[in-house]
Amino acid sequence: MSDPVVIRGRDFVKYRIGGAIAAILLGLALIWQVYEIFDGDARTIPEVRWGAAIFNGRAMAPQDEPSSILAAQALAARTTFQAERYQTGPSPEADRPNYSVVPDTYMITAPMDYGEEFTQSWAQLSGESGAMLRAPQRIVGISSLPYPGAALFERPFARDWRLGMADIATHLGALAILGMGFVLALVLAIRGRVPIAHGRSPRTVKRFGLWERATHWMTSISFIGLALTGLVIAFGKTLFLPFGEPTLGAVGWISTWGHVMFFPSFALGIVLMAVMWSHRNLPDRGDLNWLRVAGGFFSDGGPTPPAKKFNAGQKLVFWSAVLGGLLMVASGVTLMFPFYWADIGTLSWAMLAHAVLGLLLIAIFVAHIYIGTVGMQGAFWAMWSGRVDRNWAEEHHSVWLEQIEARDGKDST
């Protein structure tokens, strides 16, 4: 029969090898993400040209090539038709204006190949085209587009919002999630799994009751569902378009509805957790000492700082979950019921805050899941069976263990 110490050593070597492999893969993904930020391809490039063609007879075949002049006339007619009634009619004193271009004229589109002359001149103006057009500049206050909603949809804040959503939120989120995963994998590869220093004990201690565990798992599963569907909404085109547009459409449809369906149970769980555990997660002086030595996380030899039922690290995760979760719920409800109590500016800020907070919370909970599963021996059972190894409790929550055993010695078996 093998020596338990040897078996334990083999298991810990496996974790370190797995951490090294994960660190390499996540490091490559992180390098790719950094490259994507600075590769200079973040430009809006026209992909489709609009035109108009005349169709004749039953064959419905175009007589000529798409005409940009006809297209301009048709677009002008359409935008005029959307203008206010007092501006363009019809009115009781006037006949309805004729908005048709010519009979049997239809708007059509044609794909533009990247690198066409128009695409290049649009992206980098030079020569005669550059002399005819003004350099891009920020327009504030008015819009010259001929429909009433133009100033709303083309407002300057929308450019800032797009910058926040497309660049800051997505890149920051990707860097935070990949960076957190890379750091944790590197720690696992170098430091290995945090063991129970004195080995497993034949005795266990009750740590969480059924109601606490049920609330935790309901909230956790709901958050995982929200995280996965939210990541598809944020990065779905990059992740799933290579598998084809039908795949992207199906995953996007499921994620759009799934994101809303996971919301009620998550919101309920956050409220219940706040009611159950807030008083136990209030900061105290012992937390500073715990943070100063990182809870003894990087050393097996030294004593672990004493802690109550929740140590400083768990308190940080708890308040991130509660405060961040409540903000996510508030911004999510605002987006689910647009214009009930928020205007377009408030909705834009709510969406930006929802995206940034969501991505940062994912990064935080990646660390929480790591510590509770792979990173620390014995931690997982606290929320699975509700009972933990007594040696584990003594090493990581000695103050709480003393209180439990002083109150009720029969609580440990």
HELIX and SHEET records of a PDB file:
HELIX    1   1 PRO A    4  PHE A   38  1                                  35    
HELIX    2   2 SER A   68  PHE A   81  1                                  14    
HELIX    3   3 ARG A   85  THR A   88  1                                   4    
HELIX    4   4 GLU A  117  ALA A  123  1                                   7    
HELIX    5   5 GLY A  127  MET A  132  1                                   6    
HELIX    6   6 ALA A  150  PHE A  153  1                                   4    
HELIX    7   7 PRO A  156  ARG A  162  1                                   7    
HELIX    8   8 LEU A  163  ALA A  169  3                                   7    
HELIX    9   9 THR A  170  ARG A  191  1                                  22    
HELIX   10  10 LEU A  210  PHE A  240  1                                  31    
HELIX   11  11 LEU A  241  PHE A  243  5                                   3    
HELIX   12  12 GLU A  245  MET A  261  1                                  17    
HELIX   13  13 PHE A  263  TRP A  277  1                                  15    
HELIX   14  14 HIS A  279  ASN A  281  5                                   3    
HELIX   15  15 ARG A  285  ARG A  292  1                                   8    
HELIX   16  16 ALA A  294  GLY A  296  5                                   3    
HELIX   17  17 ALA A  312  MET A  336  1                                  25    
HELIX   18  18 ILE A  344  TYR A  370  1                                  27    
HELIX   19  19 ILE A  371  GLY A  375  3                                   5    
HELIX   20  20 TRP A  381  TRP A  384  1                                   4    
HELIX   21  21 ARG A  390  HIS A  396  1                                   7    
HELIX   22  22 SER A  398  ARG A  407  1                                  10    
HELIX   23  23 GLY A  409  ASP A  411  5                                   3    
SHEET    1   A 3 ALA A  61  PRO A  62  0                                        
SHEET    2   A 3 VAL A  48  ASN A  56 -1                                        
SHEET    3   A 3 THR A 105  PRO A 111 -1                                        
SHEET    1   B 2 THR A 204  LYS A 206  0                                        
SHEET    2   B 2 ARG A 387  ASP A 389 -1                                        
END                                                                             
